[in-house]
Amino acid sequence: MVATLSRRKPSRRGRRVGVAAVAMLGLAAGGPPSAAGASPGAAVVADRYGFATPMSAAVYRSDLFIANRGNNSVTEVNAATGAFIARLSSTAYRFSGPAAVLVSGTSVFVANSVGNSITEFTAATRALVRVIPGTGQRLHHPIAMTAANGDLFVLNAAGSVAEFNVASGRYLGIAAGPTYRFNHPASITVADNHLFVTNSGSNSVTEISAVTRAFIRSLSSSGYRFSHPVGVTSHGTTVWVANEAAASVTELSAATGGLVRVVRNSNLAMPGPITYGDGFVFTASPPGSSPMVSQVVVSTNVVTWMMCNTNGPYLFNNPQAVVVAGPRLWVVNAGGNSLTLMDATTGALIRTVA
């Protein structure tokens, strides 16, 4: 496959991430989390990355945190260069099948899909804050998270959304039951104080109040053209849904749930993971297709470029997440146990990290 370029070039560029001096820290299994600064000056050692079925990533300032489901760890790298910083694998963190990672405020939250819990640690020091247990049905195979108004919302694969206070970890309540019409929920985002959950099993999106957890509506009419919706992202009052079984992205109004448009293009290539970054929407193809990453310019709905492995050694392999860090785009490759770093504006390959 070849990259498709639009004649109209995007005019907006992401803000740069400051590149700090990268320090090294190895956390031995069984040892306590360290609140001390990392030891400077050590050389980068590739095998310290410890990627094993990486599933998700999140940015905090100049750092990128990656959740590794395969070996119950979190890897931290420099968000601008990919240089190794630390790998957290201590038993104190109680990682158990980490499926998602989210940064809220100064904390990193990790959803443990096997352990039915949430691990919270401080982004700057990696010090453990708490492990939130999934007592009862509060956490039942947590797979995705979002945050709003000082609260953490956790999507459970079993079909519910649990709410916790970010500052204290206190359980606040749950959205569950037939009213919400969850059907194989896959992802969650928040926009305009509304939660949007994609239901891959029923080609629908469930909309919930982020203030009261009350059911608002189920979006499922033919006009939305949902087709196995898996990924969802948002910015301001706009929501984008990736339709994995079709080469399309559905754009919604968060305020009304109304359809804005459906962006259809063969270069979207069965999009699954999706994210927004400073005027662009980025998608990645799911397992079972030729892996590729595409950029959509929000203001024009033009698919500006698509990159796949025939365009260069991107090493895309079962991409599970795409994350924007300033002018950089990170692709998390679960199949290849690697990361691909790209220029977010042009799609050019910067490096791969494995």
N, C-alpha and C positions, 0 to 999 in steps of 0.2 A: 504494500500500500504506500501511497505517497501523500505527503502533506498537502492540504488544500489551503491556499492563501487568498484572502480577500484583497481587492484593490484598495479598499478603504482601511487604512491602518488605525488602530485604536489610539485615542489621544491622551488617555489617562494612564498614569503609571503609579505603581504602588510605592508607598513610603519605604525607605530603606531601613533595614534592621541594623542597629549598631553592632559592630563586631568587636566583642571584648576579647581580651586575652583568654585563651581556652586553658582550663586547668583539668587535671586528671584525678579521678577518684574511683577506686574499685571497692565495692561493698561485698565483703565475703558472705557466702551463705551461712546463715545462723548468727551473724553478728548484728548488733543493733544499728539502726539508722543513725548516721552521723549528722550533727548539726554544725559541724565545723566546716570551714572553707576547704576546698579541694587543694591537693598538693600541686603546685605549679611546676612546669618544666619537663614533665615526663613526655616521652614520645608516644604518638598514636600507635596503638597495636590493634590490628584489624579484628582479631578474634574477640576482643573485649566488647565489641558491639553486641554480641550475643543475640542477634536477631533469630527468632524461631516462631514462624507463623505470625509475623507482625500484623495487627488488625486495625490499629487506629493511631492517630497522632494529634498532638495539640501544641500550640505555641505559647510560650511565656517569655515576653521580652525578646532576648536574643537566643533563647533555647527552644529546642524541640524535644518533646517527650513522646516515646513510642511504646505502645503496649504490645508485649509479646505473649500471645496465648500459649505457644508451644512449650515454653520453659518457665512460665510464671514470673516474668520479670518486666521491668520498664527500663528502656535505654534512653539516655539523654545525650543529645548532640547539639552542636552549634547550629542554629537555624539558618545561618548565612553560608556556612562552609561545609557542614557535615562532620566537622572534627569531633572526635569522641570526647565526651565529658565524664559520663558515669553510667554504670549499670546497676540498678537496684534489684536485688534478688534475695535480700535477707528475709528469713521466715517471719520477722517481726511485721513486715508489711502485709502478710497473709494474702498475697496474690494467689488467685486460684482461677485459672482460665480467663485472664483479663481480656475483655472484648472491646472495651471502649475507654478512652481517656479524655478528660475535659479539664480546661483551666478556667477557674472562676475566682476573680480577685487575685489573691496571692497563693492560692492553693491549687494543687493538682488532685483531681478525683479519678479513680480507676474503678470501673465496673467489673466485678469478678463474676463471670457468668456461671462458673462451676460452683464456686463457694457461696453464691447468693449473698454477696456483701459488697460494700463500697469502701475502698481504701482512700484516705485523704492524707496527703503530705504537703509540706511547705515547698513551694517551687524553688525558692532561692537557696534553701539549706538542705532540702531533701529530708528534713526531720519529720518523722511520723506524727500526725495530728491525732487520728483516730481510725478505727475500723468500724464502720456502721454495719451491724448484723442484719440479716434479712429475716427477722422474727416473723413467724406465721407466713403470710403471703405478701408481705411488704416488698420483698425482693425475691423474684422467682425467675431465674435466668436473665439477669439484667444485661441488655445488649447495647443500649444507647442512652445518652444523657444530654440535657440542655439546662440552662440556668436563666433565671429572670427574677427581678425584684428581691434579691437576696435569698432565693430558694433554688434548690436543685430538684430537677424533675428527671426521674429514672424510668426508662421504658423497659418493661419486662416482656420477654418473648412469649410468656404464658398468656399475655393479653391484659396488661394494666399499666398505669403510670403512677409511681409512688413519688411523693413530695417530701423533701427534707429541708430544714433550715441550714443554709450554707455555714453560718457562723458557729452553730452549736451542734449540728448533726442531728437535731431533734426531728423525729418523725411527725409529719403534719397531716397526712392522710393519703388516700389512694383513689384513683379513678379506675373502676373495674366494674364488670358486669355487662349484660347484654345491651344496656342502654348505649354504650359507647361504640358498639359494632366493630370491635377489634377483630381482625381476621389475619393471622400471621403478620403482626406488626413488624416493621423492619427498621424504621428510623423516626427521629423526632426533631423538631425545631420549634423556636418560639419567635413570634413577630407580633407587634402591636398588642401585647398581653394576651395573645392566643397561642395555644399549643397546636401543632399540626403533626399527626402521626400517619405515616403511610401504611396501608394494609395491602400487602402483596397478594394475599389470598382472595381478595374481593374487588380488586381494582378500585379502591376508594381511599379517601383521606378522612380521618376523624379530626374534627376541630373541637378544642376544649378551652375553657377559660383558664388562663394561667393565674387568675386571682382566686377563683372559687372552686376550680376543678369541675365545674358544671359542664355537661355536654352542650355544645352549641349546635353542631350540624354534622352530617355525613355528606361529603362531596363525592358523588358517584355517577352523575348523569353522563350521557354519551358525549356531551360537549367537551368535557375535560380530556377525553381520550386517554385516560389512565390505562396502562397496559403493564401489569406486574410492576407497580410503582415500588421502588426500593429505596432510593435516596431522596433526601429532602434538605434544602438549605434555605436561608432567608437573609434579607437585608432591609432594614427600615420596615416598610409596610408591604414588602413584596416577598412572595414565597415561590420557590422553584422546585418542581417534582420531577425526578428522573424516571422515565418509563423504560424499564429494562427490556421488555419484550417488543419495543418499538424504538425506532431512531428518533426519539422526541423528548422534549422537556416541556412540561406544562407550567405556565406562569399564572399565579393567583394573586388576588388582593387579600391581604391578611385581614383587613377591616371588615370585608363583606363575604369573603370566601368565593367571590366572583371570579370567573375566568377572564384573564387578561389576554392571553394568546397561547397558542401551541407552537413551539419552535420545532420544525421537522427538518431533518437533514441527514443524509446517509452518513455523513462524517461524525455524527454523534454516536453511532455504532453501539446501539443497545446500552445506553448509559446506566450505570448503577451508582457508584460513589459520586457525589456531587458537592461542590462547595462554592461560595462566593468570595471574591477578593477584589475590592476597589474598582468596580466597574466591569468585572468579568465574572462569568460563571464557568467553572471547569468541571468536566465530567470524565469518568474513566469507564472503560468497558468491563463487563463482568467476566466470570469464569466461563469457559466454553466458546469464547469468540477470540478473534485475533486481538490481543490487548492493544488498546490505544487510549490516548488522552486528547480531549478536544477543548477549545476555548470558544465561548460565545460572548460577544460584546453586548452587554445588556441594553445599551441605548439604541442599538440598531438591530438586535437579534440576528446578527450575522455570525455564522461559524467561521471565525477568522482563520484558524488552523486546526489541523488534526495531525498528531504524531503517533507513529507506531514503530515497531522494532525494525522495519525495513528502512526507516529514515535515519537510523543510527543505532549505536549500542545502548539504547535506553534500558534494556533488560526488563521491560514490563512483564510481569508474570502474576496473574491473578491479583490485580490491584484491588485493595480493600478500602483505601482512603486517599483523598487528595486534600492537601492543606496549603494555604497561602501564608507566606511569611515575608512581608514587604514585597520586594520585586522577585521573590523566589516562589516556585511551586514545587511542593514535595509530593511524591507518589509513593504510597506504602504497598510493597509487593509481597503478599503473603506467600505466594508460590515460590518465589525466588529468595525469600529471606533477605530482602534488600530494600533500599530506598533509591529512588531516582530523583535527582535534583535538576530542575529546569528553570530557564528564564520564563517568568510568568507572562511577559509581554510577547515574546517572539516564539516561545516553545523550544528554543535551542537547548540542547543537552549541556549541562554544566559538569555533572559527575554522577557516578553511581556509588553507593555506599553499601558494603556488605561485610 
